[in-house]
Amino acid sequence: MLPDESLLARAAEDARAWQPSIPGHACFAALTAAILRGWWLPPLPEWLPVFVAQTWVAAPPQHRQLVVTRHRLIPESDDIDGLRVAVPGETLLGCARFLGLLDTVILVDGALDAGVSIAEIRRAAALRRRGAPRLRQALLLCDARSESAPETMLRLFHDAVDCRVTPQYVVTMPAGEFVARGDLRIDGHRTLHEYDGESHLDRRRQRADLRRERRIGNGSWLRRGYTIEDLLLQPLGILRDIDLTLGRPHDPSRVKVWYALLRESLFTPVGVERLRLRLRLGQPPTDGKLKATG
């Protein structure tokens, strides 16, 4: 999901407030940097702290709303609207240090969509740094053809249940006329699986979608649309459709890999708690602000 304007504005406001208090060589990093760069994001908890990267030489600022990572070398940064923001590779390393694989792949796909080169991400992943092993895992699953975070999730679900797909597949008629470009094609089958977000509820969009679906059907293709609720709450329904298309017995146990990805992601309360523990933060009270730990 793209960060909404209020999240971007709040992150920029927080960063401007904190920048005078951090060392001159330090920069905003990890999820703070990803927000400031406008990349796709997993759902973020309200209590998310501000992430800063600096060297070991300087004493880190002490505050419960800051998570400071210290490095041997000065972290590279870009100037974004007057804010020092970690370069893309450093940003992804910082995120991968704390996040699960599903969240990290979403961030990598979002960085690629924003124009970050795969070479830069690979250089960061090759470093002997915390987060690098997770980032290398994400590189094996990322795809620059993805056009949204939920589309990335739908692709990863198919991968988790052992169904090969081709993203952004162009459907044509026998004579070569363009019909549609589908989010995912199940390889070897005339079947498209697509993510249907809230924008598809707009009446004008619905009419266009219906015309598109008729064109797809006229070309003897089958289109199935899924929502974020299907991915999070009813993944067995998607698996049943996949098994039907592939002509294989329906085996509910195939979703175990997907459930494992979800459990360590920020799409679930378990994953949010996992992040809090990794950051060594206290329980957030009802006002959403963090309590300092011992």
C-alpha positions as CSV (number, residue, x, y, z in Angstrom):
1,M,0.0,0.0,0.0
2,L,1.2,3.5,-0.7
3,P,1.6,5.7,2.4
4,D,-1.3,8.1,2.5
5,E,-0.8,11.8,2.6
6,S,-1.4,12.1,6.3
7,L,1.2,9.4,7.1
8,L,3.8,11.1,4.8
9,A,3.0,14.5,6.4
10,R,3.3,13.1,9.9
11,A,6.5,11.4,9.1
12,A,8.0,14.5,7.6
13,E,6.9,16.6,10.5
14,D,8.4,14.2,13.0
15,A,11.6,14.0,11.1
16,R,11.9,17.8,10.9
17,A,11.4,18.0,14.7
18,W,14.1,15.3,15.4
19,Q,16.7,16.3,12.8
20,P,18.3,19.1,15.0
21,S,18.7,16.6,17.8
22,I,20.5,13.9,16.0
23,P,24.2,14.0,15.0
24,G,25.1,15.9,11.9
25,H,26.1,12.8,10.0
26,A,23.1,10.7,11.1
27,C,20.1,10.1,8.8
28,F,16.5,8.8,9.0
29,A,16.5,5.1,8.2
30,A,14.5,1.9,7.9
31,L,10.7,2.4,7.9
32,T,11.0,6.1,8.5
33,A,13.1,6.5,5.4
34,A,10.7,4.2,3.4
35,I,7.7,6.4,4.4
36,L,9.6,9.6,3.5
37,R,10.5,8.0,0.1
38,G,6.8,7.2,-0.6
39,W,7.4,3.5,-1.1
40,W,4.7,0.8,-0.7
41,L,4.3,-0.2,2.9
42,P,2.8,-3.0,5.0
43,P,0.2,-1.7,7.6
44,L,2.2,0.2,10.2
45,P,1.3,0.4,14.0
46,E,0.3,3.8,15.4
47,W,3.2,3.5,17.9
48,L,5.9,3.1,15.2
49,P,9.0,5.0,16.4
50,V,11.3,7.1,14.3
51,F,14.3,5.2,12.9
52,V,17.8,6.8,12.8
53,A,21.1,5.5,11.6
54,Q,24.5,6.9,12.7
55,T,28.1,5.9,13.5
56,W,29.4,4.3,16.7
57,V,31.5,7.3,17.3
58,A,28.7,9.6,18.4
59,A,26.5,8.9,21.4
60,P,23.0,8.1,20.3
61,P,20.2,10.4,21.4
62,Q,18.1,8.7,24.1
63,H,14.4,8.8,23.7
64,R,11.7,6.2,23.7
65,Q,10.3,7.4,20.4
66,L,13.7,6.9,18.6
67,V,15.2,3.6,17.5
68,V,18.9,4.3,16.7
69,T,21.1,1.8,14.8
70,R,24.9,2.5,14.9
71,H,27.3,1.6,12.2
72,R,31.1,1.6,11.7
73,L,30.9,3.9,8.7
74,I,28.8,7.1,8.2
75,P,25.5,5.9,6.6
76,E,24.9,7.3,3.1
77,S,22.0,9.5,2.7
78,D,20.1,11.7,0.3
79,D,18.6,15.1,0.8
80,I,14.8,14.9,0.5
81,D,13.1,18.2,1.1
82,G,15.9,19.2,3.6
83,L,15.8,15.9,5.4
84,R,18.7,13.4,5.5
85,V,17.2,10.2,4.4
86,A,19.1,6.9,4.1
87,V,19.9,5.8,0.5
88,P,17.6,3.1,-0.9
89,G,19.9,0.2,-0.2
90,E,20.5,1.3,3.4
91,T,16.8,1.9,3.9
92,L,16.0,-1.6,2.8
93,L,18.7,-3.1,5.0
94,G,17.2,-1.3,7.9
95,C,13.7,-2.5,7.2
96,A,14.8,-6.1,6.6
97,R,16.6,-6.1,9.9
98,F,13.3,-5.8,11.7
99,L,10.6,-7.1,9.4
100,G,9.3,-10.4,8.2
101,L,9.8,-11.7,4.7
102,L,6.4,-10.7,3.3
103,D,6.8,-7.1,4.5
104,T,10.3,-7.0,3.1
105,V,9.3,-8.2,-0.4
106,I,6.6,-5.6,-0.5
107,L,9.2,-2.9,0.3
108,V,11.6,-4.3,-2.3
109,D,8.9,-4.4,-5.0
110,G,7.9,-0.8,-4.0
111,A,11.5,0.4,-4.2
112,L,11.8,-1.2,-7.7
113,D,8.5,0.5,-8.7
114,A,9.9,3.8,-7.5
115,G,12.9,3.4,-9.8
116,V,15.6,1.9,-7.5
117,S,17.9,-0.4,-9.5
118,I,18.0,-4.1,-8.7
119,A,21.8,-3.7,-8.8
120,E,21.8,-1.3,-5.8
121,I,19.6,-3.6,-3.8
122,R,21.8,-6.6,-4.5
123,R,24.9,-4.6,-3.4
124,A,23.2,-3.8,-0.1
125,A,22.1,-7.4,0.3
126,A,25.7,-8.6,-0.3
127,L,27.0,-6.7,2.7
128,R,27.8,-8.4,6.0
129,R,25.1,-6.5,7.9
130,R,22.1,-7.2,9.9
131,G,19.1,-7.4,7.6
132,A,21.2,-8.7,4.7
133,P,20.1,-12.3,4.9
134,R,16.5,-11.3,4.9
135,L,17.0,-8.9,2.1
136,R,18.7,-11.7,0.0
137,Q,15.6,-13.9,0.7
138,A,13.4,-11.0,-0.5
139,L,15.4,-10.6,-3.7
140,L,14.6,-14.2,-4.6
141,L,10.9,-13.4,-4.4
142,C,10.7,-9.8,-5.7
143,D,9.4,-8.8,-9.1
144,A,9.7,-5.4,-10.7
145,R,6.5,-6.0,-12.7
146,S,4.3,-5.7,-9.6
147,E,2.1,-2.6,-9.6
148,S,0.9,-2.6,-6.0
149,A,1.6,-4.1,-2.6
150,P,-1.6,-6.2,-2.7
151,E,-0.6,-7.5,-6.1
152,T,2.7,-8.5,-4.7
153,M,0.9,-10.3,-1.9
154,L,-1.3,-12.2,-4.4
155,R,1.8,-13.3,-6.3
156,L,3.5,-14.5,-3.1
157,F,0.4,-16.4,-2.2
158,H,0.5,-18.3,-5.5
159,D,4.2,-19.0,-4.9
160,A,3.5,-20.2,-1.4
161,V,1.0,-22.8,-2.6
162,D,3.2,-23.9,-5.5
163,C,1.4,-22.3,-8.4
164,R,3.5,-20.7,-11.1
165,V,2.3,-17.4,-12.4
166,T,3.3,-14.7,-14.9
167,P,2.7,-11.1,-13.8
168,Q,1.3,-8.4,-16.1
169,Y,0.3,-10.9,-18.8
170,V,-1.0,-9.5,-22.0
171,V,-4.1,-11.3,-23.3
172,T,-4.7,-11.0,-27.1
173,M,-7.2,-12.4,-29.5
174,P,-6.1,-15.0,-32.1
175,A,-5.5,-12.3,-34.7
176,G,-3.3,-10.4,-32.2
177,E,-5.8,-7.7,-31.0
178,F,-5.1,-6.5,-27.5
179,V,-7.7,-7.7,-24.9
180,A,-6.4,-6.9,-21.5
181,R,-3.3,-7.0,-19.3
182,G,-3.9,-9.2,-16.3
183,D,-2.2,-9.0,-12.9
184,L,-1.3,-12.7,-12.8
185,R,-1.7,-15.5,-15.4
186,I,-1.6,-19.0,-14.1
187,D,1.1,-20.5,-16.3
188,G,-0.1,-23.0,-18.9
189,H,-3.8,-22.0,-18.4
190,R,-6.1,-19.4,-19.8
191,T,-6.8,-18.0,-16.3
192,L,-6.1,-14.6,-14.8
193,H,-6.0,-13.9,-11.1
194,E,-6.2,-10.2,-10.1
195,Y,-6.3,-8.0,-7.1
196,D,-9.5,-6.0,-6.8
197,G,-9.0,-3.0,-4.5
198,E,-11.4,-0.4,-3.3
199,S,-11.0,1.6,-6.5
200,H,-13.0,-1.1,-8.3
201,L,-16.1,-0.1,-6.2
202,D,-16.4,3.2,-8.1
203,R,-19.4,3.0,-10.4
204,R,-17.5,4.3,-13.4
205,R,-14.7,1.8,-12.7
206,Q,-17.2,-1.0,-12.3
207,R,-18.7,-0.4,-15.7
208,A,-15.2,-0.4,-17.3
209,D,-14.3,-3.6,-15.4
210,L,-17.5,-5.3,-16.6
211,R,-16.7,-4.4,-20.2
212,R,-13.1,-5.6,-19.7
213,E,-14.3,-8.9,-18.2
214,R,-16.6,-9.5,-21.2
215,R,-13.7,-9.0,-23.5
216,I,-11.6,-11.5,-21.5
217,G,-14.4,-14.0,-21.6
218,N,-14.9,-13.5,-25.3
219,G,-11.3,-14.5,-25.7
220,S,-12.0,-17.8,-23.9
221,W,-10.1,-16.6,-20.8
222,L,-11.3,-16.9,-17.2
223,R,-10.8,-14.0,-14.8
224,R,-11.0,-14.2,-11.0
225,G,-10.7,-11.2,-8.7
226,Y,-9.6,-11.2,-5.1
227,T,-9.6,-8.7,-2.2
228,I,-7.2,-8.1,0.7
229,E,-9.8,-9.9,2.9
230,D,-9.5,-13.0,0.7
231,L,-5.7,-13.0,1.2
232,L,-5.9,-12.4,5.0
233,L,-9.1,-14.2,6.1
234,Q,-10.1,-16.7,3.4
235,P,-7.0,-17.9,1.6
236,L,-8.4,-21.4,1.3
237,G,-10.9,-20.1,-1.2
238,I,-8.1,-18.8,-3.4
239,L,-6.3,-22.1,-3.0
240,R,-9.4,-24.1,-4.0
241,D,-9.7,-22.0,-7.2
242,I,-6.0,-22.6,-8.0
243,D,-6.3,-26.4,-7.4
244,L,-9.4,-26.4,-9.7
245,T,-7.5,-24.7,-12.4
246,L,-4.4,-26.9,-12.1
247,G,-6.5,-30.0,-11.9
248,R,-4.9,-31.2,-8.7
249,P,-6.6,-32.5,-5.5
250,H,-7.5,-29.8,-3.1
251,D,-5.1,-29.9,-0.2
252,P,-5.7,-27.3,2.5
253,S,-2.3,-27.9,4.1
254,R,-0.7,-26.0,1.2
255,V,-1.6,-22.8,2.9
256,K,0.7,-23.4,5.8
257,V,3.5,-21.6,4.1
258,W,1.3,-18.6,3.5
259,Y,0.1,-18.6,7.1
260,A,3.7,-18.6,8.2
261,L,4.4,-15.6,6.1
262,L,1.4,-13.8,7.5
263,R,2.2,-14.6,11.1
264,E,5.5,-12.7,10.9
265,S,4.1,-9.8,8.9
266,L,2.5,-6.5,10.0
267,F,-0.8,-7.7,8.5
268,T,-1.4,-9.7,11.7
269,P,-1.4,-8.8,15.5
270,V,1.2,-11.5,16.0
271,G,3.5,-9.9,13.5
272,V,3.0,-6.4,15.1
273,E,3.9,-7.9,18.5
274,R,6.9,-9.5,16.9
275,L,8.2,-6.1,15.6
276,R,7.6,-4.6,19.1
277,L,9.7,-7.2,20.7
278,R,12.5,-7.0,18.1
279,L,12.6,-3.2,18.7
280,R,12.8,-3.9,22.5
281,L,9.9,-1.5,23.1
282,G,7.5,-1.5,26.0
283,Q,3.8,-2.1,25.6
284,P,2.0,0.9,23.9
285,P,-0.6,2.4,26.2
286,T,-4.1,3.4,24.9
287,D,-2.8,6.7,23.6
288,G,-0.5,4.9,21.2
289,K,2.7,6.3,22.7
290,L,5.4,4.0,23.7
291,K,6.5,3.2,27.2
292,A,10.3,3.0,27.8
293,T,11.6,-0.4,28.7
294,G,13.7,-1.2,31.8
